[in-house]
Amino acid sequence: MKKFTNHIDHVAWISRPENLAANIAQLEKLADAKLTRFERQDMGFVMYINWEAGLEVVSPLPEPTEFNQWLRDWLDTRGEGVMSVVFGVRDLEAHKARLEALGCEVGPLMDDHPDSPWRAKLTLWERQAGEVMNTAFILGDIDYADGVIPFGDA
């Protein structure tokens, strides 16, 4: 398993539901990458992601939930765009303890859903760790299976 440490792992945009198809199409065209759709009914959102490219787009589903209310509030106050960056760390709990010792609030542990279509590609744990320049800063302890991240020779 490999992971990004002390480096941005991936970027997540937020989209209004009515613009989602067009936003996905534009991102796929520009990046030449296919984003995989995964719906989280339990949390009330849909996500499109390409782990190899480090690209993610989220959008709230119509049925209100506690989680998607946060997404709706984000869209109402900030609109569409980059919502978060996920910064790779080696040890999520050690990084959490370091930030809390500095007086930073760190959110609850979030892990991947067992039905996600990329389960064979990675193991995911994340925690929100505040905002930087109007963007959520997420700590990510993500272990990738060999060959998922396409490193090439310079």
TIVO-2410 file (N, C-alpha, C; in nm, 3 decimals):
# residues 154
REC num residu      c1      c2      c3 atome chaine
REC   1      M   0.084  -0.119   0.000     N      A
REC   1      M   0.000   0.000   0.000    CA      A
REC   1      M   0.088   0.125   0.000     C      A
REC   2      K   0.041   0.227  -0.071     N      A
REC   2      K   0.112   0.354  -0.077    CA      A
REC   2      K   0.016   0.464  -0.034     C      A
REC   3      K   0.074   0.577   0.011     N      A
REC   3      K  -0.008   0.691   0.049    CA      A
REC   3      K   0.068   0.819   0.028     C      A
REC   4      F  -0.008   0.926   0.006     N      A
REC   4      F   0.052   1.058   0.001    CA      A
REC   4      F   0.070   1.104   0.145     C      A
REC   5      T   0.189   1.154   0.177     N      A
REC   5      T   0.210   1.212   0.309    CA      A
REC   5      T   0.271   1.349   0.291     C      A
REC   6      N   0.222   1.443   0.372     N      A
REC   6      N   0.266   1.583   0.364    CA      A
REC   6      N   0.250   1.637   0.221     C      A
REC   7      H   0.137   1.601   0.162     N      A
REC   7      H   0.112   1.637   0.022    CA      A
REC   7      H  -0.040   1.634   0.000     C      A
REC   8      I  -0.090   1.715  -0.091     N      A
REC   8      I  -0.232   1.710  -0.123    CA      A
REC   8      I  -0.265   1.576  -0.187     C      A
REC   9      D  -0.364   1.507  -0.133     N      A
REC   9      D  -0.407   1.379  -0.187    CA      A
REC   9      D  -0.509   1.399  -0.299     C      A
REC  10      H  -0.614   1.476  -0.271     N      A
REC  10      H  -0.712   1.506  -0.375    CA      A
REC  10      H  -0.790   1.633  -0.341     C      A
REC  11      V  -0.859   1.685  -0.442     N      A
REC  11      V  -0.937   1.808  -0.432    CA      A
REC  11      V  -1.083   1.774  -0.456     C      A
REC  12      A  -1.173   1.835  -0.378     N      A
REC  12      A  -1.316   1.811  -0.395    CA      A
REC  12      A  -1.388   1.942  -0.426     C      A
REC  13      W  -1.465   1.940  -0.534     N      A
REC  13      W  -1.551   2.051  -0.571    CA      A
REC  13      W  -1.691   2.020  -0.521     C      A
REC  14      I  -1.773   2.123  -0.508     N      A
REC  14      I  -1.914   2.105  -0.477    CA      A
REC  14      I  -1.995   2.163  -0.593     C      A
REC  15      S  -2.100   2.093  -0.629     N      A
REC  15      S  -2.183   2.133  -0.743    CA      A
REC  15      S  -2.330   2.137  -0.702     C      A
REC  16      R  -2.401   2.230  -0.759     N      A
REC  16      R  -2.546   2.230  -0.745    CA      A
REC  16      R  -2.599   2.110  -0.825     C      A
REC  17      P  -2.704   2.044  -0.776     N      A
REC  17      P  -2.756   1.926  -0.847    CA      A
REC  17      P  -2.791   1.954  -0.993     C      A
REC  18      E  -2.849   2.071  -1.021     N      A
REC  18      E  -2.891   2.101  -1.157    CA      A
REC  18      E  -2.773   2.125  -1.253     C      A
REC  19      N  -2.653   2.147  -1.198     N      A
REC  19      N  -2.534   2.169  -1.280    CA      A
REC  19      N  -2.438   2.051  -1.280     C      A
REC  20      L  -2.473   1.947  -1.206     N      A
REC  20      L  -2.379   1.837  -1.183    CA      A
REC  20      L  -2.332   1.770  -1.311     C      A
REC  21      A  -2.424   1.733  -1.399     N      A
REC  21      A  -2.386   1.663  -1.523    CA      A
REC  21      A  -2.291   1.748  -1.607     C      A
REC  22      A  -2.320   1.876  -1.621     N      A
REC  22      A  -2.233   1.964  -1.700    CA      A
REC  22      A  -2.098   1.983  -1.633     C      A
REC  23      N  -2.096   1.996  -1.500     N      A
REC  23      N  -1.969   2.012  -1.429    CA      A
REC  23      N  -1.882   1.888  -1.441     C      A
REC  24      I  -1.944   1.770  -1.429     N      A
REC  24      I  -1.869   1.645  -1.443    CA      A
REC  24      I  -1.814   1.633  -1.585     C      A
REC  25      A  -1.896   1.661  -1.683     N      A
REC  25      A  -1.852   1.652  -1.823    CA      A
REC  25      A  -1.733   1.745  -1.849     C      A
REC  26      Q  -1.739   1.867  -1.798     N      A
REC  26      Q  -1.630   1.962  -1.818    CA      A
REC  26      Q  -1.502   1.915  -1.750     C      A
REC  27      L  -1.512   1.868  -1.627     N      A
REC  27      L  -1.394   1.821  -1.554    CA      A
REC  27      L  -1.333   1.698  -1.622     C      A
REC  28      E  -1.418   1.606  -1.665     N      A
REC  28      E  -1.368   1.487  -1.735    CA      A
REC  28      E  -1.298   1.525  -1.864     C      A
REC  29      K  -1.354   1.622  -1.936     N      A
REC  29      K  -1.294   1.666  -2.063    CA      A
REC  29      K  -1.157   1.730  -2.038     C      A
REC  30      L  -1.151   1.821  -1.941     N      A
REC  30      L  -1.026   1.892  -1.914    CA      A
REC  30      L  -0.917   1.801  -1.860     C      A
REC  31      A  -0.955   1.706  -1.775     N      A
REC  31      A  -0.856   1.618  -1.711    CA      A
REC  31      A  -0.831   1.489  -1.788     C      A
REC  32      D  -0.914   1.462  -1.889     N      A
REC  32      D  -0.907   1.334  -1.960    CA      A
REC  32      D  -0.912   1.218  -1.861     C      A
REC  33      A  -1.009   1.227  -1.770     N      A
REC  33      A  -1.025   1.127  -1.664    CA      A
REC  33      A  -1.174   1.099  -1.644     C      A
REC  34      K  -1.210   0.974  -1.629     N      A
REC  34      K  -1.349   0.933  -1.604    CA      A
REC  34      K  -1.373   0.930  -1.453     C      A
REC  35      L  -1.476   1.003  -1.407     N      A
REC  35      L  -1.510   1.004  -1.266    CA      A
REC  35      L  -1.619   0.900  -1.239     C      A
REC  36      T  -1.601   0.821  -1.135     N      A
REC  36      T  -1.694   0.715  -1.097    CA      A
REC  36      T  -1.799   0.772  -1.001     C      A
REC  37      R  -1.926   0.743  -1.029     N      A
REC  37      R  -2.038   0.792  -0.947    CA      A
REC  37      R  -2.062   0.696  -0.830     C      A
REC  38      F  -2.086   0.754  -0.712     N      A
REC  38      F  -2.124   0.676  -0.595    CA      A
REC  38      F  -2.220   0.759  -0.512     C      A
REC  39      E  -2.337   0.702  -0.483     N      A
REC  39      E  -2.441   0.772  -0.408    CA      A
REC  39      E  -2.441   0.724  -0.264     C      A
REC  40      R  -2.441   0.820  -0.171     N      A
REC  40      R  -2.449   0.789  -0.028    CA      A
REC  40      R  -2.586   0.832   0.022     C      A
REC  41      Q  -2.687   0.745   0.004     N      A
REC  41      Q  -2.822   0.774   0.051    CA      A
REC  41      Q  -2.823   0.803   0.201     C      A
REC  42      D  -2.740   0.728   0.277     N      A
REC  42      D  -2.737   0.744   0.423    CA      A
REC  42      D  -2.697   0.885   0.465     C      A
REC  43      M  -2.613   0.951   0.385     N      A
REC  43      M  -2.568   1.086   0.417    CA      A
REC  43      M  -2.632   1.192   0.328     C      A
REC  44      G  -2.700   1.149   0.221     N      A
REC  44      G  -2.773   1.242   0.137    CA      A
REC  44      G  -2.689   1.316   0.034     C      A
REC  45      F  -2.589   1.248  -0.022     N      A
REC  45      F  -2.513   1.314  -0.126    CA      A
REC  45      F  -2.467   1.214  -0.231     C      A
REC  46      V  -2.431   1.267  -0.346     N      A
REC  46      V  -2.373   1.188  -0.453    CA      A
REC  46      V  -2.232   1.242  -0.475     C      A
REC  47      M  -2.141   1.152  -0.505     N      A
REC  47      M  -2.005   1.194  -0.535    CA      A
REC  47      M  -1.959   1.128  -0.664     C      A
REC  48      Y  -1.875   1.199  -0.734     N      A
REC  48      Y  -1.806   1.147  -0.851    CA      A
REC  48      Y  -1.658   1.161  -0.820     C      A
REC  49      I  -1.582   1.054  -0.842     N      A
REC  49      I  -1.442   1.060  -0.802    CA      A
REC  49      I  -1.354   0.980  -0.897     C      A
REC  50      N  -1.233   1.027  -0.913     N      A
REC  50      N  -1.130   0.953  -0.982    CA      A
REC  50      N  -1.007   0.959  -0.892     C      A
REC  51      W  -0.980   0.848  -0.824     N      A
REC  51      W  -0.869   0.844  -0.728    CA      A
REC  51      W  -0.735   0.861  -0.797     C      A
REC  52      E  -0.723   0.803  -0.916     N      A
REC  52      E  -0.596   0.811  -0.989    CA      A
REC  52      E  -0.560   0.956  -1.022     C      A
REC  53      A  -0.660   1.037  -1.052     N      A
REC  53      A  -0.637   1.177  -1.087    CA      A
REC  53      A  -0.649   1.271  -0.966     C      A
REC  54      G  -0.702   1.223  -0.854     N      A
REC  54      G  -0.718   1.308  -0.736    CA      A
REC  54      G  -0.829   1.410  -0.750     C      A
REC  55      L  -0.938   1.371  -0.820     N      A
REC  55      L  -1.049   1.462  -0.846    CA      A
REC  55      L  -1.179   1.408  -0.787     C      A
REC  56      E  -1.256   1.496  -0.723     N      A
REC  56      E  -1.383   1.458  -0.663    CA      A
REC  56      E  -1.482   1.572  -0.679     C      A
REC  57      V  -1.608   1.537  -0.702     N      A
REC  57      V  -1.717   1.635  -0.705    CA      A
REC  57      V  -1.830   1.579  -0.619     C      A
REC  58      V  -1.886   1.662  -0.531     N      A
REC  58      V  -1.998   1.620  -0.447    CA      A
REC  58      V  -2.117   1.711  -0.473     C      A
REC  59      S  -2.237   1.656  -0.448     N      A
REC  59      S  -2.360   1.732  -0.465    CA      A
REC  59      S  -2.465   1.674  -0.372     C      A
REC  60      P  -2.546   1.759  -0.308     N      A
REC  60      P  -2.650   1.707  -0.219    CA      A
REC  60      P  -2.762   1.638  -0.298     C      A
REC  61      L  -2.819   1.534  -0.238     N      A
REC  61      L  -2.939   1.469  -0.292    CA      A
REC  61      L  -3.062   1.546  -0.243     C      A
REC  62      P  -3.178   1.526  -0.306     N      A
REC  62      P  -3.299   1.602  -0.269    CA      A
REC  62      P  -3.347   1.580  -0.126     C      A
REC  63      E  -3.339   1.458  -0.074     N      A
REC  63      E  -3.388   1.429   0.061    CA      A
REC  63      E  -3.295   1.491   0.166     C      A
REC  64      P  -3.348   1.578   0.255     N      A
REC  64      P  -3.262   1.643   0.355    CA      A
REC  64      P  -3.203   1.545   0.457     C      A
REC  65      T  -3.076   1.565   0.487     N      A
REC  65      T  -3.007   1.492   0.594    CA      A
REC  65      T  -2.921   1.593   0.669     C      A
REC  66      E  -2.870   1.551   0.784     N      A
REC  66      E  -2.782   1.640   0.860    CA      A
REC  66      E  -2.658   1.675   0.778     C      A
REC  67      F  -2.600   1.576   0.711     N      A
REC  67      F  -2.479   1.600   0.634    CA      A
REC  67      F  -2.507   1.688   0.512     C      A
REC  68      N  -2.614   1.656   0.438     N      A
REC  68      N  -2.633   1.735   0.316    CA      A
REC  68      N  -2.683   1.876   0.346     C      A
REC  69      Q  -2.732   1.900   0.467     N      A
REC  69      Q  -2.766   2.038   0.503    CA      A
REC  69      Q  -2.640   2.123   0.504     C      A
REC  70      W  -2.530   2.065   0.550     N      A
REC  70      W  -2.401   2.133   0.548    CA      A
REC  70      W  -2.362   2.166   0.403     C      A
REC  71      L  -2.385   2.071   0.312     N      A
REC  71      L  -2.356   2.095   0.170    CA      A
REC  71      L  -2.446   2.206   0.113     C      A
REC  72      R  -2.574   2.201   0.148     N      A
REC  72      R  -2.668   2.304   0.101    CA      A
REC  72      R  -2.629   2.442   0.153     C      A
REC  73      D  -2.592   2.448   0.280     N      A
REC  73      D  -2.549   2.576   0.338    CA      A
REC  73      D  -2.424   2.628   0.267     C      A
REC  74      W  -2.333   2.537   0.235     N      A
REC  74      W  -2.211   2.576   0.164    CA      A
REC  74      W  -2.248   2.638   0.028     C      A
REC  75      L  -2.335   2.570  -0.045     N      A
REC  75      L  -2.377   2.620  -0.177    CA      A
REC  75      L  -2.449   2.754  -0.165     C      A
REC  76      D  -2.535   2.769  -0.064     N      A
REC  76      D  -2.610   2.893  -0.046    CA      A
REC  76      D  -2.519   3.011  -0.013     C      A
REC  77      T  -2.415   2.987   0.064     N      A
REC  77      T  -2.329   3.098   0.107    CA      A
REC  77      T  -2.206   3.118   0.020     C      A
REC  78      R  -2.157   3.011  -0.042     N      A
REC  78      R  -2.030   3.022  -0.116    CA      A
REC  78      R  -2.041   2.984  -0.263     C      A
REC  79      G  -2.150   2.916  -0.298     N      A
REC  79      G  -2.168   2.874  -0.437    CA      A
REC  79      G  -2.083   2.753  -0.473     C      A
REC  80      E  -2.081   2.723  -0.601     N      A
REC  80      E  -2.005   2.610  -0.652    CA      A
REC  80      E  -1.856   2.643  -0.654     C      A
REC  81      G  -1.776   2.539  -0.650     N      A
REC  81      G  -1.631   2.557  -0.660    CA      A
REC  81      G  -1.558   2.459  -0.572     C      A
REC  82      V  -1.430   2.487  -0.551     N      A
REC  82      V  -1.350   2.401  -0.464    CA      A
REC  82      V  -1.405   2.411  -0.323     C      A
REC  83      M  -1.441   2.297  -0.268     N      A
REC  83      M  -1.495   2.292  -0.133    CA      A
REC  83      M  -1.388   2.249  -0.033     C      A
REC  84      S  -1.305   2.152  -0.073     N      A
REC  84      S  -1.206   2.102   0.021    CA      A
REC  84      S  -1.085   2.046  -0.051     C      A
REC  85      V  -0.975   2.046   0.024     N      A
REC  85      V  -0.855   1.974  -0.017    CA      A
REC  85      V  -0.828   1.870   0.090     C      A
REC  86      V  -0.784   1.754   0.046     N      A
REC  86      V  -0.750   1.648   0.140    CA      A
REC  86      V  -0.598   1.636   0.142     C      A
REC  87      F  -0.542   1.661   0.258     N      A
REC  87      F  -0.397   1.661   0.279    CA      A
REC  87      F  -0.357   1.528   0.340     C      A
REC  88      G  -0.269   1.457   0.274     N      A
REC  88      G  -0.229   1.324   0.319    CA      A
REC  88      G  -0.136   1.328   0.438     C      A
REC  89      V  -0.168   1.247   0.538     N      A
REC  89      V  -0.083   1.232   0.657    CA      A
REC  89      V  -0.054   1.084   0.679     C      A
REC  90      R   0.058   1.056   0.744     N      A
REC  90      R   0.098   0.918   0.771    CA      A
REC  90      R   0.015   0.857   0.884     C      A
REC  91      D  -0.012   0.937   0.986     N      A
REC  91      D  -0.081   0.886   1.106    CA      A
REC  91      D  -0.188   0.988   1.145     C      A
REC  92      L  -0.312   0.957   1.113     N      A
REC  92      L  -0.422   1.050   1.135    CA      A
REC  92      L  -0.438   1.088   1.281     C      A
REC  93      E  -0.425   0.992   1.370     N      A
REC  93      E  -0.444   1.020   1.513    CA      A
REC  93      E  -0.331   1.106   1.568     C      A
REC  94      A  -0.209   1.083   1.525     N      A
REC  94      A  -0.096   1.165   1.570    CA      A
REC  94      A  -0.112   1.309   1.520     C      A
REC  95      H  -0.157   1.325   1.396     N      A
REC  95      H  -0.177   1.459   1.340    CA      A
REC  95      H  -0.292   1.529   1.413     C      A
REC  96      K  -0.397   1.455   1.444     N      A
REC  96      K  -0.510   1.510   1.520    CA      A
REC  96      K  -0.462   1.560   1.656     C      A
REC  97      A  -0.384   1.477   1.726     N      A
REC  97      A  -0.334   1.515   1.859    CA      A
REC  97      A  -0.245   1.640   1.850     C      A
REC  98      R  -0.162   1.650   1.749     N      A
REC  98      R  -0.075   1.766   1.731    CA      A
REC  98      R  -0.158   1.893   1.711     C      A
REC  99      L  -0.260   1.885   1.624     N      A
REC  99      L  -0.344   2.002   1.598    CA      A
REC  99      L  -0.424   2.042   1.721     C      A
REC 100      E  -0.480   1.944   1.792     N      A
REC 100      E  -0.556   1.976   1.913    CA      A
REC 100      E  -0.467   2.040   2.019     C      A
REC 101      A  -0.341   1.997   2.028     N      A
REC 101      A  -0.247   2.058   2.122    CA      A
REC 101      A  -0.220   2.204   2.087     C      A
REC 102      L  -0.236   2.237   1.958     N      A
REC 102      L  -0.219   2.376   1.912    CA      A
REC 102      L  -0.348   2.457   1.923     C      A
REC 103      G  -0.456   2.394   1.973     N      A
REC 103      G  -0.583   2.462   1.989    CA      A
REC 103      G  -0.676   2.454   1.870     C      A
REC 104      C  -0.644   2.370   1.773     N      A
REC 104      C  -0.729   2.353   1.654    CA      A
REC 104      C  -0.834   2.246   1.678     C      A
REC 105      E  -0.956   2.272   1.635     N      A
REC 105      E  -1.062   2.173   1.645    CA      A
REC 105      E  -1.052   2.078   1.526     C      A
REC 106      V  -1.059   1.949   1.555     N      A
REC 106      V  -1.052   1.847   1.451    CA      A
REC 106      V  -1.181   1.766   1.455     C      A
REC 107      G  -1.241   1.744   1.338     N      A
REC 107      G  -1.370   1.677   1.330    CA      A
REC 107      G  -1.364   1.527   1.355     C      A
REC 108      P  -1.480   1.463   1.355     N      A
REC 108      P  -1.488   1.319   1.381    CA      A
REC 108      P  -1.429   1.238   1.266     C      A
REC 109      L  -1.394   1.116   1.298     N      A
REC 109      L  -1.338   1.024   1.200    CA      A
REC 109      L  -1.443   0.988   1.095     C      A
REC 110      M  -1.405   1.000   0.969     N      A
REC 110      M  -1.491   0.960   0.857    CA      A
REC 110      M  -1.417   0.849   0.783     C      A
REC 111      D  -1.487   0.740   0.758     N      A
REC 111      D  -1.425   0.634   0.679    CA      A
REC 111      D  -1.508   0.608   0.555     C      A
REC 112      D  -1.457   0.524   0.469     N      A
REC 112      D  -1.523   0.496   0.343    CA      A
REC 112      D  -1.641   0.402   0.366     C      A
REC 113      H  -1.739   0.411   0.281     N      A
REC 113      H  -1.856   0.324   0.288    CA      A
REC 113      H  -1.819   0.185   0.236     C      A
REC 114      P  -1.864   0.079   0.303     N      A
REC 114      P  -1.829  -0.057   0.259    CA      A
REC 114      P  -1.876  -0.093   0.118     C      A
REC 115      D  -1.975  -0.023   0.066     N      A
REC 115      D  -2.025  -0.053  -0.069    CA      A
REC 115      D  -1.961   0.032  -0.178     C      A
REC 116      S  -1.864   0.114  -0.143     N      A
REC 116      S  -1.805   0.202  -0.245    CA      A
REC 116      S  -1.737   0.119  -0.354     C      A
REC 117      P  -1.747   0.165  -0.478     N      A
REC 117      P  -1.695   0.088  -0.590    CA      A
REC 117      P  -1.542   0.083  -0.597     C      A
REC 118      W  -1.474   0.161  -0.516     N      A
REC 118      W  -1.328   0.164  -0.520    CA      A
REC 118      W  -1.265   0.093  -0.400     C      A
REC 119      R  -1.343   0.016  -0.326     N      A
REC 119      R  -1.297  -0.051  -0.204    CA      A
REC 119      R  -1.169  -0.132  -0.226     C      A
REC 120      A  -1.153  -0.194  -0.342     N      A
REC 120      A  -1.034  -0.275  -0.370    CA      A
REC 120      A  -0.912  -0.186  -0.399     C      A
REC 121      K  -0.935  -0.059  -0.425     N      A
REC 121      K  -0.825   0.032  -0.460    CA      A
REC 121      K  -0.761   0.100  -0.339     C      A
REC 122      L  -0.838   0.117  -0.229     N      A
REC 122      L  -0.784   0.197  -0.119    CA      A
REC 122      L  -0.858   0.173   0.011     C      A
REC 123      T  -0.795   0.218   0.117     N      A
REC 123      T  -0.856   0.225   0.250    CA      A
REC 123      T  -0.851   0.371   0.292     C      A
REC 124      L  -0.964   0.424   0.336     N      A
REC 124      L  -0.978   0.569   0.356    CA      A
REC 124      L  -1.023   0.603   0.497     C      A
REC 125      W  -0.951   0.700   0.558     N      A
REC 125      W  -0.992   0.764   0.682    CA      A
REC 125      W  -0.966   0.913   0.666     C      A
REC 126      E  -1.061   0.995   0.709     N      A
REC 126      E  -1.045   1.140   0.699    CA      A
REC 126      E  -1.100   1.208   0.824     C      A
REC 127      R  -1.049   1.330   0.848     N      A
REC 127      R  -1.100   1.417   0.954    CA      A
REC 127      R  -1.091   1.561   0.906     C      A
REC 128      Q  -1.197   1.638   0.924     N      A
REC 128      Q  -1.192   1.780   0.890    CA      A
REC 128      Q  -1.108   1.851   0.994     C      A
REC 129      A  -1.026   1.945   0.947     N      A
REC 129      A  -0.934   2.015   1.038    CA      A
REC 129      A  -0.936   2.165   1.015     C      A
REC 130      G  -1.055   2.221   0.998     N      A
REC 130      G  -1.065   2.366   0.984    CA      A
REC 130      G  -1.073   2.412   0.840     C      A
REC 131      E  -1.052   2.542   0.821     N      A
REC 131      E  -1.058   2.602   0.688    CA      A
REC 131      E  -0.933   2.684   0.663     C      A
REC 132      V  -0.895   2.686   0.537     N      A
REC 132      V  -0.785   2.770   0.490    CA      A
REC 132      V  -0.834   2.841   0.365     C      A
REC 133      M  -0.834   2.973   0.366     N      A
REC 133      M  -0.874   3.054   0.251    CA      A
REC 133      M  -1.008   3.009   0.193     C      A
REC 134      N  -1.109   2.996   0.281     N      A
REC 134      N  -1.245   2.965   0.240    CA      A
REC 134      N  -1.261   2.824   0.183     C      A
REC 135      T  -1.169   2.734   0.219     N      A
REC 135      T  -1.172   2.596   0.171    CA      A
REC 135      T  -1.153   2.504   0.290     C      A
REC 136      A  -1.235   2.399   0.300     N      A
REC 136      A  -1.220   2.303   0.408    CA      A
REC 136      A  -1.088   2.228   0.392     C      A
REC 137      F  -1.016   2.213   0.502     N      A
REC 137      F  -0.888   2.141   0.504    CA      A
REC 137      F  -0.914   2.007   0.572     C      A
REC 138      I  -0.900   1.900   0.496     N      A
REC 138      I  -0.930   1.765   0.545    CA      A
REC 138      I  -0.799   1.688   0.559     C      A
REC 139      L  -0.782   1.622   0.672     N      A
REC 139      L  -0.668   1.531   0.689    CA      A
REC 139      L  -0.708   1.397   0.631     C      A
REC 140      G  -0.623   1.338   0.550     N      A
REC 140      G  -0.653   1.209   0.490    CA      A
REC 140      G  -0.545   1.108   0.515     C      A
REC 141      D  -0.582   0.995   0.571     N      A
REC 141      D  -0.492   0.881   0.587    CA      A
REC 141      D  -0.547   0.775   0.492     C      A
REC 142      I  -0.496   0.776   0.369     N      A
REC 142      I  -0.551   0.695   0.262    CA      A
REC 142      I  -0.443   0.602   0.210     C      A
REC 143      D  -0.467   0.473   0.220     N      A
REC 143      D  -0.374   0.371   0.172    CA      A
REC 143      D  -0.420   0.321   0.036     C      A
REC 144      Y  -0.338   0.341  -0.066     N      A
REC 144      Y  -0.370   0.300  -0.202    CA      A
REC 144      Y  -0.305   0.167  -0.235     C      A
REC 145      A  -0.381   0.081  -0.302     N      A
REC 145      A  -0.323  -0.044  -0.352    CA      A
REC 145      A  -0.217  -0.011  -0.457     C      A
REC 146      D  -0.123  -0.099  -0.473     N      A
REC 146      D  -0.018  -0.079  -0.572    CA      A
REC 146      D  -0.078  -0.057  -0.710     C      A
REC 147      G  -0.024   0.040  -0.782     N      A
REC 147      G  -0.066   0.067  -0.917    CA      A
REC 147      G  -0.182   0.162  -0.934     C      A
REC 148      V  -0.247   0.204  -0.824     N      A
REC 148      V  -0.362   0.295  -0.835    CA      A
REC 148      V  -0.315   0.435  -0.875     C      A
REC 149      I  -0.212   0.485  -0.810     N      A
REC 149      I  -0.160   0.618  -0.842    CA      A
REC 149      I  -0.054   0.602  -0.952     C      A
REC 150      P  -0.078   0.666  -1.067     N      A
REC 150      P   0.010   0.645  -1.183    CA      A
REC 150      P   0.136   0.733  -1.181     C      A
REC 151      F   0.232   0.695  -1.098     N      A
REC 151      F   0.359   0.768  -1.097    CA      A
REC 151      F   0.436   0.730  -1.224     C      A
REC 152      G   0.501   0.828  -1.284     N      A
REC 152      G   0.580   0.803  -1.404    CA      A
REC 152      G   0.719   0.862  -1.389     C      A
REC 153      D   0.806   0.819  -1.473     N      A
REC 153      D   0.940   0.874  -1.473    CA      A
REC 153      D   0.941   1.010  -1.539     C      A
REC 154      A   1.025   1.098  -1.490     N      A
REC 154      A   1.036   1.233  -1.547    CA      A
REC 154      A   1.110   1.230  -1.679     C      A
***
